[in-house]
């Protein structure tokens, strides 16, 4: 499930694919459920945030080298309060899914009776 958000220099696609989830579990030493709980309860490690973003960028189509550079430039030196909402959105998309609907879609969507 893809999530698009602004990070550092522009909008990026984040997709924590199954393969990237397995790598995230390896990198953080905890299963995806435990990681989701850790982040939501503010019991996370800093690398939980940076690795989630890095791997979701790769899953979203960015090269590993570019994802690493983006994280080094715009995640690691910045306050956690800027990073945490992005990570929560990524993990919530994995956990709950995505409607696939943007704000623009909902504004122009017709009702069942055609109005």
N, C-alpha and C positions, 0 to 999 in steps of 0.2 A: 504494500500500500504506500503510495507516494504522498509526500507532504512538501509543499513549496513554502519557503520562508526567506526573509532577508537575513543575510549573514555577511558582515564585513563590507564587501564591495558590490553586492547586488543580491538579487533573488536566486536561490539555488534549489534544486530538487534533492530531497532527502528520501531514500527508500531503504529501509532496514530489511533487506531480503533475508530469506531463511539462511542462506550461506553467510551473510554478514552477521546475523544473529548468533550463529555458531561461533564465529570469530570473536564477536563481542563477549560472549560467555567465556571464551578462553582468555581474552585480554583482561577481563574484570574479575575472573575467578568466581563468578556467581551465575546462576541461571537467569534467563530473561525475566521470569516472575520475581525473583529476588531482587534483580536490578531495578525493575519497575517499582517495587515496594521501597527500595532504598532511596530512589530519587524522589518519589512522592512524599516520603516521610522526612526528607531533608537529612538523611543519614548516608548520603552518597560520598564517594571519594572524588576528588577532582578529575582523575582519569576516567571515571564513569562518564562524565560529561563530555570530555574531549574525544574519547574513543567512540562514544555513541554518535557524535557528530561526524567524525572522520569516516567511520564505516558506513553511515547512512549516505554521506556524500558519494562514496564509492558505489554503493548500491544504486544511487540515483544517476550514475553514469559518468562521474568525474574520475579522472585517472588517480591512482593512489598517490602519486607524487604531488599533484595539484591539491588533493584533499589534505595531505599532510601540511603543505605550505599554507593553505587557507586556515587550518586549525592553529598552526604556529603563529600566524600573523594576527588573526582576529578572534581566537578563542582563548588561548593560553594567557596572553597579557591583559585580557579584559576582565572586568568584575564578573563574578559568577552570576550575578543578577541579570546579566545580559544573555548568558548562555543557558541558564536553567529553563526558561520558557521554551526555547527551541527544542531542547532535549525532551521536555515533557510532551510537547506536541508530537515529536517523532515516536516516542514510546506509546503515547495514547493512540496514535494511528495504527501501530502494530497491534496493540491490545484490543481496541474497540473497532478498528476499521475506519474507513473513510466513506463519506457519502458520495464523493466524487463530484460534488456540486460546489461551485464557487458562488460568491455573492452575486456576480453578474447573472449566473444561471437562475438563481432564485428570483431575481427581479423580473426576468422575462419569461419565466415558466408559466404556462397556462394552467388553469384549474381544470379539474375533470370535466366540467360542463363547457369548456372552451373559452372561458372568460379569464 
